Amino acid sequence: MKSSLSRYLAVGVLLVGVALIVWTAVSDPDDDQGFTDVASTPTAASQIEPSEAPLTTPADAAETTETAPAAPTTTTTEAPEPIPVLGTAFTLNKLDGWLNTDASSLEEIREQNSITVVQFWTFGCRNCKKTLNALGQLHADFRDRGVEVVGVHSPEFAYEANVDNIIEAAAELGVVWPIALDTRKYNFHVWQEGPTAYWPRVYVIDSDNQIRFDRRGDGAHTYRELYETVERLLAET
């Protein structure tokens, strides 16, 4: 009987001991419910061993770094192509008079200037109107440098042949340069040989009466090129 009681007591003591061990592990004050304290945990950076290579200061770098000599730069500027000679200009014949000038012929105007810009136009032409601002700028910039603009007015419709209408339209459109009245379109067709003639069409005539520029239409690029051509020709004289 005593032997059985001793065994029961030993088993009881053993169970109590196990219970105490389990209780101690669960209630460990150093265990903060499984969360990690980021501030106290070593980071990867802090765990890296410092490099044995010496630090280089900007001053040291300036002393040890050699500056490579700059490579020579060469700039090549291609000369623009010469302005071509497109033929000899015609004169203006069989006109019905002039507006905005005391001159009585194209030759008289040419003698007073080194460059003459001749444009065939009519005031009712929408495409012609689109060019007048560019011509006005050219006239304002170069008229004191020996450049004159001549507008050869060749009417498309009957109302455009009326001189009073031309005078009124020229004032409204800001056309202040000489206007040659080509009412019967004689010069319009002589200058524009072939089956088709155009409003507008513009020419540049140099001091030797040679045509150096000939374009039709109202494109902005045409009148930029016209301006540049006049500028270049003036530089060559």
TORVEX-438496 format. One line per 4 residues: number of its first residue (from 1); their letters; for each residue x, y, z of N, C-alpha, C. Coordinates in steps of 0.001 Angstrom, whole numbers. Layout:
N
NUM) a) X:Y:Z:X:Y:Z:X:Y:Z | ...
// end
This chain:
237
1) mkss) 834:-1189:0:0:0:0:865:1235:0 | 1891:1211:824:2808:2350:864:3525:2525:-457 | 3854:1416:-1086:4550:1501:-2382:3685:2181:-3420 | 2402:1883:-3456:1497:2513:-4436:1347:3987:-4150
5) lsry) 1233:4345:-2868:1086:5757:-2518:2312:6556:-2903 | 3481:5969:-2778:4730:6661:-3140:4789:6939:-4626 | 4312:5920:-5370:4316:6132:-6838:3377:7262:-7220 | 2198:7320:-6571:1236:8402:-6880:1811:9764:-6536
9) lavg) 2532:9841:-5396:3125:11109:-4998:4219:11537:-5967 | 4990:10572:-6432:6078:10899:-7387:5520:11420:-8695 | 4462:10752:-9138:3828:11208:-10394:3252:12596:-10215 | 2655:12848:-9055:2076:14183:-8793:3129:15258:-8789
13) vllv) 4253:14952:-8125:5352:15931:-8087:5870:16208:-9480 | 5969:15150:-10268:6450:15315:-11654:5514:16191:-12470 | 4218:15980:-12312:3232:16793:-13058:3299:18259:-12623 | 3466:18481:-11343:3570:19869:-10840:4803:20545:-11408
17) gval) 5870:19784:-11474:7117:20357:-12016:6968:20735:-13476 | 6337:19838:-14238:6111:20151:-15675:5241:21375:-15827 | 4194:21474:-15002:3284:22628:-15064:4026:23921:-14776 | 4941:23884:-13768:5714:25083:-13435:6620:25492:-14594
21) ivwt) 7207:24492:-15248:8107:24806:-16378:7326:25476:-17506 | 6130:24883:-17811:5294:25461:-18892:4850:26855:-18534 | 4447:27078:-17282:3982:28420:-16858:5086:29450:-16967 | 6299:29024:-16594:7446:29943:-16666:7741:30361:-18093
25) avsd) 7666:29396:-19048:7954:29718:-20461:6933:30669:-21044 | 5647:30457:-20699:4571:31309:-21265:4635:32701:-20714 | 4997:32877:-19467:4980:34201:-18818:6330:34866:-18825 | 7248:34529:-19817:8596:35125:-19883:8489:36606:-20181
29) pddd) 8949:37467:-19280:8833:38932:-19481:9664:39438:-20622 | 10633:38683:-21094:11464:39163:-22203:10807:38947:-23549 | 9674:38188:-23547:8992:37912:-24830:7862:38891:-24993 | 7945:39809:-25997:6939:40871:-26200:5929:40434:-27239
33) qgft) 5178:39364:-26947:4062:38886:-27751:4442:38680:-29217 | 5666:38331:-29476:6038:37967:-30835:6397:39117:-31734 | 6285:40433:-31342:6603:41589:-32167:8093:41882:-32127 | 8614:42454:-33256:10032:42787:-33361:10217:44266:-33162
37) dvas) 11100:44677:-32308:11426:46080:-32082:12400:46506:-33156 | 11872:47293:-34141:12702:47693:-35275:13865:48537:-34820 | 13633:49408:-33811:14691:50323:-33382:15853:49574:-32767 | 15568:48444:-32125:16649:47742:-31446:17222:46608:-32259
41) tpta) 16612:46347:-33470:17100:45250:-34294:18207:45744:-35200 | 19349:45097:-35242:20451:45549:-36113:20012:45507:-37566 | 20277:46583:-38306:19944:46642:-39722:21050:46002:-40532 | 20732:45761:-41816:21734:45171:-42697:22930:46087:-42839
45) asqi) 22648:47421:-42848:23746:48365:-43018:24681:48337:-41828 | 24089:48213:-40600:24936:48233:-39412:25715:46955:-39246 | 25272:45883:-39949:25972:44630:-39842:27119:44506:-40833 | 27189:45442:-41773:28249:45386:-42776:29547:45874:-42165
49) epse) 30571:45149:-42355:31866:45551:-41820:32406:46726:-42603 | 33005:47721:-41932:33538:48899:-42633:34624:48502:-43612 | 34641:49236:-44746:35639:48970:-45776:37001:49431:-45301 | 37997:48689:-45685:39347:49064:-45310:39935:50112:-46250
53) aplt) 39221:50440:-47369:39739:51431:-48321:39653:52810:-47713 | 40703:53637:-47873:40684:54987:-47300:39686:55867:-48036 | 39086:56802:-47282:38155:57762:-47884:38931:58772:-48719 | 38275:59262:-49821:38893:60260:-50694:38125:61559:-50587
57) tpad) 38759:62620:-50221:38122:63926:-50114:38131:64599:-51471 | 37263:65638:-51676:37314:66381:-52945:38679:66936:-53261 | 39398:67366:-52226:40732:67912:-52471:41663:66833:-53012 | 41550:65622:-52411:42382:64522:-52891:42042:64170:-54315
61) aaet) 40736:64193:-54613:40317:63848:-55974:40870:64850:-56968 | 40892:66117:-56565:41421:67133:-57469:42895:66915:-57737 | 43606:66375:-56687:45039:66174:-56853:45351:64929:-57665 | 44478:63915:-57556:44805:62640:-58181:44164:62455:-59538
65) teta) 43136:63265:-59867:42434:63093:-61132:43062:63980:-62203 | 43470:63372:-63272:44044:64133:-64371:42946:64527:-65349 | 42946:65767:-65785:41944:66261:-66732:42405:65967:-68140 | 41568:65230:-68871:41923:64899:-70254:41806:66138:-71126
69) paap) 42711:66328:-72027:42628:67507:-72902:41371:67442:-73761 | 40740:68616:-73934:39507:68683:-74723:39815:68369:-76174 | 38919:67581:-76764:39094:67221:-78173:38862:68448:-79044 | 39677:68639:-80032:39481:69814:-80898:38149:69722:-81623
73) tttt) 37443:70850:-81659:36149:70908:-82341:36304:71666:-83645 | 35716:71102:-84653:35758:71753:-85962:34341:71974:-86441 | 34052:73153:-86864:32730:73486:-87393:32872:73806:-88868 | 32048:73146:-89628:32068:73395:-91067:30737:73993:-91476
77) teap) 30804:75133:-92050:29615:75821:-92533:29609:75787:-94047 | 28609:75114:-94572:28528:75015:-96017:28010:76328:-96596 | 28671:76790:-97603:28235:78018:-98256:26922:77757:-98992 | 25983:78687:-98921:24724:78483:-99643:24962:78427:-101150
81) epip) 24100:77728:-101814:24226:77631:-103263:24004:79005:-103884 | 24729:79306:-104961:24546:80612:-105618:23106:80786:-106080 | 22643:82011:-106041:21298:82303:-106526:21316:82230:-108047 | 20506:81379:-108640:20597:81182:-110091:20068:82369:-110880
85) vlgt) 20526:82466:-112106:19979:83431:-113072:18971:82664:-113916 | 17736:83105:-113904:16650:82380:-114560:16276:82949:-115924 | 16975:83977:-116343:16680:84590:-117641:16609:86095:-117532 | 16376:86736:-118660:16273:88194:-118712:14821:88613:-118553
89) aftl) 14595:89622:-117735:13231:90076:-117471:12671:90845:-118659 | 11359:90718:-118856:10663:91519:-119847:10455:92930:-119302 | 9993:93811:-120146:9548:95115:-119683:8036:95070:-119520 | 7432:96196:-119189:5975:96291:-119086:5463:97186:-120205
93) nkld) 4644:96643:-121067:4116:97382:-122223:2596:97444:-122159 | 2053:98393:-122903:591:98529:-123076:-142:98640:-121750 | 445:99408:-120862:-198:99638:-119565:-1260:100730:-119688 | -2184:100761:-118732:-3203:101821:-118668:-2858:102848:-117595
97) gwln) -1606:102883:-117193:-1171:103894:-116232:-536:103276:-114999 | -197:104169:-114045:463:103781:-112809:-249:104422:-111619 | -176:103775:-110492:-669:104316:-109225:462:104281:-108204 | 418:105163:-107242:1370:105219:-106119:2801:105538:-106553
101) tdas) 2989:106153:-107706:4330:106506:-108158:4259:107577:-109232 | 5351:108332:-109389:5470:109293:-110477:6156:108682:-111685 | 6631:107453:-111531:7325:106795:-112640:6334:106454:-113749 | 6861:106355:-114958:6010:106042:-116107:6420:104741:-116794
105) slee) 7431:104046:-116233:7862:102794:-116842:8604:101954:-115805 | 8687:100671:-116100:9441:99773:-115221:10925:100111:-115269 | 11417:100511:-116446:12836:100868:-116579:13192:102040:-115666 | 12297:102981:-115555:12564:104142:-114691:12680:103723:-113230
109) ireq) 11833:102839:-112830:11901:102334:-111448:13179:101537:-111240 | 13529:100702:-112217:14731:99881:-112098:15991:100739:-112008 | 16016:101838:-112748:17193:102716:-112735:17413:103348:-111363 | 16352:103487:-110607:16442:104135:-109294:16710:103144:-108168
113) nsit) 16737:101864:-108495:16896:100834:-107467:17823:99735:-107971 | 18385:98993:-107023:19268:97890:-107398:18508:96576:-107553 | 17386:96465:-106887:16572:95242:-106963:15111:95650:-107121 | 14408:94964:-108018:12987:95225:-108218:12215:93914:-108054
117) vvqf) 11218:93948:-107186:10340:92805:-106972:9041:93065:-107721 | 8712:92203:-108663:7519:92366:-109487:6531:91261:-109141 | 5315:91662:-108759:4280:90678:-108468:3049:90928:-109328 | 2581:89891:-109993:1313:89944:-110710:206:89570:-109734
121) wtfg) -825:90429:-109661:-1881:90232:-108678:-3161:90912:-109144 | -4238:90680:-108425:-5481:91434:-108598:-6158:91512:-107242 | -6794:92630:-106934:-7231:92866:-105559:-8351:91936:-105104 | -9110:91339:-106049:-10168:90421:-105653:-9692:88998:-105416
125) crnc) -8448:88732:-105677:-7892:87374:-105555:-7555:87074:-104095 | -8201:86049:-103535:-7961:85691:-102138:-6516:85285:-101908 | -5952:84521:-102834:-4561:84085:-102686:-3601:85266:-102730 | -3904:86241:-103566:-3053:87436:-103634:-3061:88192:-102309
129) kktl) -4228:88281:-101704:-4342:89022:-100446:-3471:88406:-99357 | -3300:87085:-99390:-2503:86411:-98370:-1024:86775:-98433 | -590:87331:-99555:834:87651:-99720:1168:89090:-99350 | 153:89929:-99169:411:91369:-99065:1129:91762:-97775
133) nalg) 860:91051:-96685:1588:91372:-95448:3082:91111:-95611 | 3416:89989:-96269:4825:89665:-96485:5486:90677:-97407 | 4781:91082:-98464:5330:92099:-99367:5476:93438:-98647 | 4495:93760:-97814:4579:95008:-97059:5770:95029:-96130
137) qlha) 6067:93879:-95476:7234:93799:-94594:8519:93956:-95384 | 8588:93279:-96521:9774:93387:-97368:9977:94828:-97838 | 8895:95470:-98258:8980:96855:-98734:9443:97794:-97620 | 8907:97602:-96420:9290:98468:-95304:10745:98258:-94900
141) dfrd) 11228:97010:-94952:12577:96708:-94496:13658:97111:-95498 | 13333:97079:-96793:14380:97234:-97801:14213:98420:-98747 | 13156:99183:-98639:12940:100266:-99605:14024:101328:-99518 | 14606:101504:-98320:15678:102488:-98170:17041:101911:-98537
145) rgve) 17064:100664:-98974:18330:100023:-99366:18357:99704:-100863 | 17493:100367:-101608:17522:100198:-103061:16653:99063:-103573 | 15570:98756:-102855:14647:97706:-103291:13268:98331:-103487 | 12659:98055:-104639:11302:98534:-104889:10411:97369:-105280
149) vvgv) 9168:97428:-104819:8154:96439:-105166:7224:97070:-106199 | 6888:96319:-107232:5947:96770:-108252:4838:95728:-108340 | 3615:96165:-108102:2471:95281:-108242:1820:95487:-109597 | 1902:94492:-110451:1273:94577:-111773:-153:94059:-111612
153) hspe) -1108:94997:-111638:-2500:94641:-111377:-3164:94188:-112671 | -3438:92887:-112741:-4041:92281:-113936:-5385:91694:-113525 | -6486:92398:-113775:-7789:91993:-113231:-8300:90675:-113806 | -8944:89927:-112938:-9581:88689:-113372:-11030:88940:-113788
157) faye) -11713:89856:-113079:-13117:90160:-113350:-13267:91630:-113705 | -14409:91962:-114278:-14631:93318:-114785:-14560:94368:-113676 | -15116:94065:-112481:-15107:95071:-111416:-13690:95370:-110939 | -12767:94434:-111151:-11378:94657:-110744:-10624:95537:-111742
161) anvd) -11221:95803:-112886:-10574:96661:-113885:-10875:98133:-113654 | -11837:98426:-112807:-12219:99813:-112526:-11143:100473:-111664 | -10607:101596:-112153:-9486:102241:-111456:-9881:102701:-110057 | -11086:103231:-109919:-11528:103687:-108593:-11578:102522:-107605
165) niie) -12036:101375:-108078:-12065:100196:-107212:-10660:99756:-106825 | -9731:99865:-107765:-8338:99485:-107473:-7752:100421:-106422 | -7998:101718:-106590:-7472:102701:-105630:-8032:102441:-104238 | -9336:102199:-104163:-9973:101948:-102868:-9446:100658:-102235
169) aaae) -9344:99612:-103043:-8862:98330:-102520:-7410:98426:-102069 | -6572:99122:-102823:-5160:99265:-102463:-5020:99956:-101109 | -5854:100988:-100882:-5807:101696:-99605:-6232:100777:-98462 | -7274:99980:-98688:-7761:99076:-97645:-6763:97960:-97344
173) lgvv) -6065:97512:-98377:-5143:96385:-98228:-3730:96811:-97839 | -3488:98113:-97797:-2171:98605:-97405:-1120:98493:-98490 | -1545:98515:-99750:-592:98454:-100865:-117:99878:-101158 | 1094:100188:-100720:1618:101547:-100867:2711:101617:-101927
177) wpia) 3119:100499:-102489:4158:100479:-103514:3542:100739:-104895 | 4348:100999:-105903:3823:101309:-107233:2954:100183:-107799 | 1871:100587:-108459:961:99644:-109099:908:99961:-110591 | 1249:98984:-111414:1129:99115:-112870:-213:98530:-113288
181) ldtr) -986:99305:-114070:-2329:98890:-114458:-2273:98102:-115769 | -2307:96802:-115629:-2259:95887:-116777:-3685:95393:-117066 | -4555:96353:-117394:-5990:96076:-117476:-6333:94987:-118485 | -5654:94949:-119588:-5948:93950:-120638:-5143:92658:-120453
185) kynf) -4404:92562:-119376:-3600:91384:-119028:-2565:91046:-120105 | -2122:92051:-120800:-1113:91816:-121838:187:91308:-121209 | 687:92027:-120230:1950:91635:-119576:1786:90374:-118734 | 601:90190:-118192:280:88996:-117417:586:87736:-118220
189) hvwq) 272:87755:-119517:492:86588:-120367:1877:86591:-121020 | 2436:87765:-121287:3787:87814:-121866:4811:87277:-120866 | 4698:87702:-119620:5651:87260:-118604:5446:85794:-118236 | 4234:85297:-118355:3925:83921:-117975:3581:83119:-119227
193) egpt) 4606:82842:-119984:4406:82111:-121232:3865:80715:-120958 | 3036:80231:-121839:2468:78899:-121679:960:78962:-121563 | 333:77806:-121408:-1127:77763:-121379:-1746:78285:-120088 | -958:78399:-119022:-1507:78788:-117718:-722:79960:-117149
197) aywp) -1455:80953:-116656:-856:82078:-115932:-1470:82107:-114533 | -766:82730:-113592:-1146:82599:-112187:-1279:83949:-111496 | -2256:84010:-110584:-2336:85052:-109556:-2123:84340:-108205 | -1209:84752:-107395:-131:85692:-107683:1093:84965:-108230
201) rvyv) 1977:85764:-108830:3294:85274:-109243:4295:86389:-109006 | 5456:86023:-108443:6400:87047:-108014:7784:86759:-108572 | 8462:87832:-108990:9810:87755:-109566:10725:88724:-108818 | 12020:88393:-108814:13047:89331:-108346:13973:89615:-109516
205) idsd) 14168:90914:-109809:15016:91340:-110921:16195:92113:-110352 | 17413:91718:-110733:18600:92389:-110212:18953:93613:-111056 | 20068:94231:-110733:20473:95463:-111418:20870:95232:-112868 | 21116:93988:-113235:21444:93652:-114626:20214:93181:-115399
209) nqir) 19033:93387:-114822:17766:92984:-115441:17658:91466:-115600 | 18307:90745:-114692:18233:89290:-114705:17245:88813:-113630 | 16451:87825:-113992:15494:87261:-113042:16250:86307:-112109 | 16158:86563:-110803:16867:85752:-109811:15915:84952:-108910
213) fdrr) 14635:85151:-109106:13637:84461:-108282:12330:84460:-109048 | 11640:83318:-109063:10377:83193:-109787:9536:82136:-109085 | 8434:82572:-108465:7554:81635:-107768:6091:82028:-107996 | 5244:81035:-107990:3811:81286:-108081:3132:80756:-106821
217) gdga) 1971:81290:-106519:1222:80850:-105346:1438:81742:-104143 | 764:81377:-103064:761:82233:-101872:1410:81576:-100660 | 2154:80495:-100864:2745:79783:-99734:3651:80661:-98892 | 3559:80495:-97572:4394:81286:-96664:5871:81033:-96916
221) htyr) 6227:79781:-97240:7633:79464:-97496:8149:80215:-98718 | 7265:80456:-99707:7675:81198:-100906:8099:82611:-100545 | 7342:83254:-99667:7644:84645:-99331:8754:84761:-98303 | 8987:83719:-97514:10202:83699:-96686:11430:83579:-97578
225) elye) 11342:82730:-98581:12460:82562:-99507:12677:83835:-100323 | 11598:84499:-100682:11707:85780:-101388:12488:86784:-100542 | 12126:86886:-99267:12802:87811:-98361:14289:87484:-98267 | 14596:86194:-98083:15990:85775:-97964:16765:86042:-99240
229) tver) 16125:85853:-100408:16802:86099:-101672:17160:87572:-101827 | 16233:88434:-101501:16499:89873:-101576:17631:90252:-100633 | 17593:89696:-99434:18631:89996:-98451:20012:89562:-98953 | 20074:88382:-99540:21341:87881:-100071:21856:88718:-101246
233) llae) 20950:89080:-102123:21353:89887:-103281:21871:91250:-102842 | 21263:91811:-101823:21748:93099:-101300:23147:92937:-100712 | 23399:91817:-100052:24712:91586:-99471:25782:91408:-100542 | 25386:90938:-101718:26338:90713:-102792:26666:91985:-103589
237) t) 25818:92989:-103455:26054:94225:-104240:27020:95151:-103511
// end
